């Protein structure tokens, strides 16, 4: 195991609280800019309406509620014992490869214009019959069944010869067309550039250091403590040192894992607990159901050996200052690099201390 001295930036609060910084993400190789004085700017921008209506247990207009029909005419099951369940997305973004659709592509003579056909599977996982529940609010034992189904779909979809990566993600009140508790699985013929960069950097780190990067990050964060939000016996939730979104969180395994398929039953239950805790931390801080997009990073299913240990989960809520002020990636962030106003250490402080806004202002909202 590597040794680290206490005067490294990761464990020096005075260094971390200085003004403008560029922080490096060792997983992707990208940079993020931290500009703390922007916390002091007056806000005259977009403010959304506060959530007012109570979410019903059953919604007649929701295609995922029990007994209701989806666009293709199929009805959602009425028996609670059948939940969670999955179905092929009625408006899928990827279709399976068949013998009649060979893997075709095109490249012009310059090499600048290249295209290849995309193949895959798109599924929707319905978590619970109740329209008003979430993964965080449904009974813990039922939530574990959802994660067990994710594991089963990762294995089954990944076994198909044209599937090289199984993307499991959830959009809640953010980029989602339905409120009913559900998530999506897009199993793709291609490993995305971001996923490939993480895979390559994890493999390089393991080769150079003889240990896996993800659990080493978890070990160091538990040593420094400044960005830790919560932990259980198998997982730790942190605000990453290089976080792009203001209240971004990662769930890291304390031991090397490559995918959901590597988790035993206790570890799966603890992962479900960590996932639910992350949601509850956001809800506690912002006082309502907080919107978020979450996703799992796992080993590709491309029939190649993978022992990089790249399993982790990511939460990216689009919240800037409160649940009515959204964060948008615009201007400099779209054209140059992501930029954040508050340090990851400040965000972790608030997530740990949802009633600590006044202390937050005294500690972090002052000119350097």
N, C-alpha and C positions, 0 to 999 in steps of 0.2 A: 504494500500500500504506500502511496506517495506521502511525503511529509511536506507540511506547509507551515510557514512562520506567521506569527500573529500580525505582522505589519503589512500583510498583503491587502490590497484594496477591498477584498471581500469581507474583511473583518475590521475595518477602520471607519467608524461612523463619521469622523470629521472629514475624511477624504470624500466619503460618499455624499455628504451634504453640500459640497461646493457646487457652484453654479452650473455652467454649461459643460456637458460631457458627451463623448461618443463612447458607447458601450458595444462590445463585440459579443456576438452570439456564436459560440463554438460549435453548435449543432448545424447551423446553416452557413456559417461564414459571413453573415450579413452584419450590418451595423445599425444601431438605433441612436438617435440624438435625444439627450435629456436637457431640457431648458427650464430650470425650476422657477425663474423669475416670471414666467408666463402664468404661473398660478395667481399672480397679483393683478392680472389684466381684468378690466371690467367686462362683464358679459352682457351683450345686447343681441346675441344671436338667437337661434331657434330654441324654443322651449316647448316641449310637447304637453298635451293636456294630461292632467293627473288621471290615473286609472280610477274609475268610479263604479262601474257595474260589478256586481257579484257574479262570479262564474258559476253557472248551473251544473248540476251533476249529469244532466242529460240535455243535449241541444238538438232540436229537431232538424236544424239546417246542417249539422255536422255529419259528413259521410262516414266518420269513424265511430260514431256512437252506436251502441247495440241496436240491431234491427234496421238501421238506416242503409240506404243504397248508395254505392259509389258510382262514379261516372260510367263504369262498364256494366252496371246492372247487378253486380254482386252485392249481397247484404252482409253487414258486419255481424258477427256471431252474437247471440243473446246470452249464451251460457258463460258466466264469469270464469268457469274452470278452463275455458279455451284461451284465456288471456295469460301471458302475451302471445301474440301470433304474428306472422308476417305474410305479406303477399307481394307479388310483382307489381311495381309501380305502374299505375294506369297511364302515366305520361312520362315514361322513362327516358333518361338522357343517353343511355347506352343499351344496345341490343346484343344478344349472343352471337358468336361466330358460328356459322354452319358450313357444311360442305359446299353449299351453293354460294357462300360469300367468303372467298379466299382473302387472305391478308394482303390487301393491295395498297400501293402508295405511288406517289409521283414526286419527281424532283426535276426542276428545269436545269438547263445547261449551266447556269450560273451557280447553282447550289444554294441560292438565296431563298427560293420558293419551294418548300417541301411539304408534303402532306401524306398522311397515312390514315387508313380507315381505323376508326375506334370501335372496339368491341367491349362488351361487359354485361353486367347484370345490375339492375336497380330494384331494390326491395324497400318496402316500408314495414317497420316494426311497430305495432300498436301495443302499448304497454299495459293498459288497464281499461276496463269498460267505463269507468267514471271520467266524464269530460273535465271535471274541475281538479283532478289530481295531477301531480308531477312525480318524477322519479324521487324527489326529495320528500314529498308528503304522503305517498302511498305506503302501505305497510312494508317494513324492511324485507321481510321474507318474500314478498311479491316482487320487490325491486331486484332481488337476487335472481329471480327467475328470468327477468329481462336480460341481465348480464350473462346468464347461462345460455339464453337463446342467441345473444351476440356471439358467444364462443362457438356455438354449434354452426352458425351461419359463416363465421370466419373459416372454420375447417371445411365445410361442405363447398362453399363457393371457391375457396382457395384451391380445392382439389381439381377444379376444372382446368383443362390444358390451356385455355386462352385467357385465364385470369392470373394476373401477376401482382395485383395489390387489392386488398379488401379495405375500403374506406368506410368506417363506421362513425357517423357524426349525428349530432342533434342540434337543431335550431329551435330555440324557445323564445317566442315573441320577438324574433329577430330573423328576418329572411324566411319565415315559415308561413305557409298559407292556412294552417289549421292550428287551433289552440289545443285540441285533444292531445293527451300525452303520447308522443310517438317519436321515432327517429328514422333515419334513412341509412341504407347501406348501398354504396356504389362500388361494385367490384369491377375493376378496370383491367384492360389488357396492357396498360402502361403504368409504370411507376413515375409519379410526377417529379418535376425537377426539384421541388422542395424536399420531397421524401427521399429522392436519390442523394441529395446533398447531405441530409442527416445520416443516411445509411453510410455514405462514403466517409464522413467525418468520424462517425462512431467506429467504423472499421479501422481507420487510420489511428485513432486514439488507442484502441485496443492493441494494435500492433506495436505502437511505440511505448505504451505504458504497462502492457500486460494486465490490464483491467478494463472494465467497461465504463464508458463515460457517464451514462445515466445514473447508475448507483453511486458513482464517485461524486457527481454533482449533489445527489441526495445526502451523502455523508458529509460533504463540506457545508451544505446549507444547514444541516443539523448542528454542525460545529459552530458556525458563525451565528445562527439563530435570527439574524436581522430580517430575513425575508421569509421565514417559516410562518405559515398561517395555522396549520394543524398537522397532526400526525396520528397514526395508529401503529400497530406492531409491524405492519408490512409496507406501509406507504406514507409519504410525506407530501403535504400540499404547500407549495411555495409561490411567491411572486418571483418570476425569473429575474436574475440580475440584468438581463437584456430584454425585459418585457417591452413589447411594442404598444399594446393597448393599456390604458390607465390601470385597470384592475384585472389584468390578465393573471391566470393561475395555471400552474402545472401540477399534476399528480405524478410523483416519481416512485417507482418501487425501490425499496432499500436493498434488494438483491437483484441480480441480473435476471431479466425476463425478456423474451423475444416477442411474445404475443399473449393474448388471452388464453391460448391453448397451453401455455406454460404454467398457469395458475392452478394450484390445487383448490379444493372446496373452501378451505379457510381463507386462503389468499383471495379467492374470488369474492367471498363475503366481505373481506376487508377493503377490497377495491370498490365494491358497491358502497360501502360505508364512507370511503374517502370521496367518491363522486358525489354522494348525497350531501356530505359535509361541505364541499365546495359550493354547492348551490345554496345551502342554508347560510353560509357565511355571506354570500352576496345579498341574499334576501334580508338578513339581519342588518347589514350595513345600510341598505337603501330603503328598508321599511315596507317592501312589497315584493311581489314576484319580479325578480330582476331578469331582464332579457339576457340571453347569452347564446353563443355558438360554441359547441364543444366537439372534440374529435379525438380519436385514438390513433397513435402512431405505432405501427407494428411491423414485424418482419414481412417482406414481400413473400408472395406465394408462387415464385417463378421457378420452382424445382432446383434452385441453387442452394448450397449450404449457407445458412445465416446464423452467426453466433455473435452478432455485434451488441446485443442487448439493448435494442432501441425502443422497447415498449414504454410508453408513457401516455398520459392524457393531457389535453390542453383545453382550457376555458378562456374564451375571449368575449367578455360582455362589452357591448358598445356604449358604455356609460362614461361620461366625462367628469361631471361634478356631483350629479344626483340623478335619480331615475327619470327625471324629466329633461335632462340635458344630455343629448347623445353625442358620442364621439364619431366624427367622420374623418376618414383618411382623404385629405384634399390637398391641393396646391403642392407645397414643398414635399409633403409626404407621398404624394402620387408620383412626383417627378424626380425626387432625390432619395429620401430615406424616411422611415417612420420617425416620428418625433413625439415625445411625451412631456407633459408639464410637471408632473410630480414624480419623484424618484420611486423605483420599486420598493425601497425601504419604507417610504411614507405610505404607499398603498398597502403594504403588508401590515403596517401599524394599524391602519384603519380597519382592515379586515379582521384583525385580532381583537380590536377594540371598537365595536360599532357605535358605542356611545362616546367615543373619544374625539369628537370633532374639534372641541375647543383646545384640547391639548395638541391636536394635529396642527391647528392654525398657529399656536405658539411655537411649536417645534419646527414647522416646515414652511410656513407662509410668511417669510420675512426676507428682506433684501440682504444679500451676502455682502 
